[in-house]
Structures are given as structure tokens and as C-alpha cells.
Amino acid sequence: MTARRVRTTRELSPSQAPKYLSKAREFLKAAQFSLELGNNTAATSNAVHAGMNAGDAISCALVGSVSKGEHADAPEHLKTIGDAQGARYLRQLLPLKTPAEYDPAPVSGAQARRAVEAAKRLVEHAERKLNEALPR
């Protein structure tokens, strides 16, 4: 019998969500710049981190918590709080984390372009979610 992993969250104030979104935008810019330079590994890694921060921004804004622990749990957390679209975008990015950051094989240009585009979609989605969820 295998032990079942317990998903945990870290409580935060929804007012922290824009800080996660700011990080997501910064990572996305770095990913886009790296892609322009042909640095596919850096582009992919930065795209993944942009996506993770965008997911945290959404979660923080909607329910005042972020997924804590395994990165693979974050999409399910987004789905659980009612953001199936954000979960889908994040699921596109997370499988690229290990190849970009830990595997010796290079990341292809096509993979990097897909990662940066997925991160862009998720950051834009997070911007919309925060605009809807947070008072101005």
C-alpha cells in the first residue's frame, strides 16, 4: 500500500496576490528575452517560474492561500478553487521544469516557444482573474 500525499496550502492575505503577479510578469519578460537570444533552456525555466507565480497570484487572490509542497499539486489546487482554465495552463508548463532545470539534454527551440506562449497565456489569465477578484 502506498502512502497518499496530503496536499497542503499556505494561508496569505489576498492583498499579496499582486506581488505574485509582479514576479510572474518579471519571469515572463526574462523568458521572452531569453527566447529572443536563443537561450532555450533559460526561456523554458523562466516560463515555468512565470506560470508558477501566476498560479499563486490567482490562488492568493481567489481564496487567500497558495499550494505548498509539490509543484505538481498546484494545478489541482487551482482546479479545486474553481479555476480549471488556470489549472490547464499550469499543467502545460510544469512537465517542462525537470527537463529545463535538471536534465542534461538541451531544450529545443520549439519546446521553448511553446513554454513561453503557455506562460504568456497564464500570466494574462492571472491578470484578468486579479482584476475580477480584487478591489481597486
N, C-alpha and C positions, 0 to 999 in steps of 0.2 A: 504494500500500500504506500503510495507516495503522499507526502505532506502537501496540503493545499496552501498555496501562498495567500497570505492575507494582504489585501490592498489597503493602504493607509493614505491619509491626507494630512496636510499641514494647514492649520487654520490661519487665515490672514484677513486683513481688512480689505474690502473691495476697493478702497482708495489706493491700494498698492498696484492694482491692475495696470494703470498707465506706465508704471516703471517696467513691468514685464514687457509691455508693448514697445517701449523705447528700446529695450535690449533686442527685441525681435527685429525691429527696423535696422538697428546697427548691424546685427549679424547678416541680415538680408543684403544690406549695402556691401558688406565685406564679401559676401558670396557672389554678388553680381560683378564686383570689381575683379575678384579672383578669376571668375569665368572669362571676363574680357582679356585677362592676361594669359589665359590658357592653363591656369593653375587649377586643374580639375579636382584634385583631392581637397584642396583648401576650399574651393567653391562648394563642394558637396558637404564637407564638415560644417562649414558656416551655415549652409542652408538647413541642415538638420537642427543646429542650435537655434536658428531663427524660428523654425517650426515648434521646437520645444517651448521656447519663451512665448510664442504666440498662443500656444495651447494653455500655458499657465496664465496668461493675461485673460483669456476667455473664462477659464475656471474661476479665477480670483474675482472677476467682475460679476459673474453669474451667481456664485454660491459662497464666495469668501474662503475658498480653500484651493490648494493645488495638490496634485498627485505627488506622493512622496515615496521614494523607493525605486523600483524597477521602471526604467523608461517605457518598457512595453505596456505598463499598466495605464499610462496617461491617456491613450485613445479610449480605453474602456471607461475611464473616469469622465471624459468629455461626453461620451455617449450616455452615461448614467445621468448626467446633469442636464441632458436634453439637447446636446449639440452633436448630432450624428454627422453633420457635414464636416465640422471641425475634426471629429474623430477620423473620418475617411481621409482627409488631407494629411493628418499626422501619421496615419498608418502607411501612407505612401513614402514618408520620409524616414521613419525610424529604422527600417531594414537597411538603410544606407549608412548608418552610423558605424557599425563594425567594419565594413569594407573600407570606408574612408579613413577611419582613425586607427585601426589595429591590424588590418591585413596588409601584406607586403605588395600585393598586386596593385597596379595603378588604377585609378578611376577613369573611365572613358569620358570623352567629351560629351557623348550622348547621355550618359548617366548623370553627369554634372549638370547639363542643361535641364534635364527632367527634374533634378533635385531643386535647382534654383527656381524653376517655374512652380513647382509644388509649394515651395516656401513662400513665394510671392502670393500665391492664391490663399494660403493660410494666414499670412500677415494681413492681407486685405480683408479676409473674413473676420479676423480678430478686431480690426479697426471698426468694422460695421457692428459687431457684437458689443464692443465697448461703447460705441455711440448710442446704441439702443439701451444698454443696461445702466449706464452711469449718468447721474445728473450733471448738468453743466454749471 
